[in-house]
Amino acid sequence: MSQTITLYVDGACKGNPGLGGWGAYIITATEEHKLCGGELETTNNRMELAAAIQGIAFCPKDAKLTLWTDSNYVKRGITEWIENWKKKNWKDVKNPDLWKELDATCQGREIEWNWIKGHAGHAGNEMADQLANLGAANTAKGITTPQITTIQKSATQAPKPMSEDKKKVEKDWLLDDPFGFDLAEEDISEEFENNEINQDDHVTTETYSQQIAASSVPFNADENLNTAMSSHPQIVITPKKLDIEGPRQLILDTETTGFYFQDSDRIIEVGAIEMINRKLTGSSIHIYINPEKPVGDSEAIHGITDDFLKDKPKYDEIAQVLFDYLKGSEIIAHNASFDMNFLDMEFKRSGFVALSEVCSVTDTLAMAKSKHPGQKNSLDALVRRYEIPQRDRTFHGALLDAEILSDVYLAMTGGQVSFDMDALSNSAEFSNDTQVRQKIELDAPVILASEEELAAHQAWINEYQKKNGAACIFAQ
């Protein structure tokens, strides 16, 4: 039987156009291959295409490929738009040379194309991103030949069984049929076909001070916050996109070197996303941390290696930023005592008070056990029970698990909000033995569109029909 190979591909560009690099992380049953290269003057989309071309070409032609890219431009181009481009003889299509090369490279191959949200903590995507940046760095040094590194896989000892309150790792139900990190892909217009788009949406500490004026600050920062945030460039904070007032809830997860905070195990990753009034604001924080010790057997769970963490900041270097982001909020976590024990230990070690002293805590595992007694209530079990959209969880990641937990929490706490009439039925006016509902008749006003609005609507329909050559469903 032909083998199945997983590829993660990514591109990077410093300037767009400018110095760029591409990276491909290829995983087979016995080996891992890391490919990278770059160009001095290119664009982000060209590097995304180059990554896919080089990664696919490296693989045996009879292998089944499962490819993950964070570029919708690449995924939709090769799976949806390319046949139409061919019919138009590539008229008005940018990067036709690379699209033709990608099309030729794909011929005769079995490829499953998947989109994954970039810079969201997924180990495979993060590795491809690192390789792309390495490709750009090598190109800047004058290294023009693509670099290839092959690593032989060693048998990894499976984690020992443990009780659910110690984060039992179950066989993941998504491994055999993964979808994208987000089931609902970003809304993409047809302008994707003809416009170069840089999809990087994260904000590092180096660019945060420049963007803060244009975005709402994701938390109540102290005056010394900007100084603290400059402590390390690998702290990733995304400003919120929704300006909502209300108490902050942070859905949080951590990855660690082990299960026992008392036995010198350390945190290696923290991810948290902000929610206010049951709406995700878009704000998040994501940090990888050097634990100053080997990750050991826990690598089998999260996929984070010692080599990946060696240049990451130590907890002391990020403690102030993380503490300022988290403090005063309600922390929501699955098996929250696990995460809070580690966070309390780490903050105390760095000279801070315990996080549990400045935050309230909600444990979704305790909620699930109360709501579903006698049933499995792991995060995977709740995803199945509440039919949460599927994600690729080849490895557990803090930000990925936090996003999944946000969906689970909203599903568990949703229910149906009662109407005012339900409340009235319990009042003194309706306290008789017979259940009576008062009939309410509303004379709702009818608001008609103005002549200007109707004209604007018709102009939009005409433009749509002219552009697409088909009738618009909104036409009168």
Summary of the structure (lengths in Angstrom):
residues: 476
radius of gyration: 25.6
end to end distance: 56.4
largest distance: 87.3
contacts: 1426
relative contact order: 0.10
helix: 38%
strand: 20%
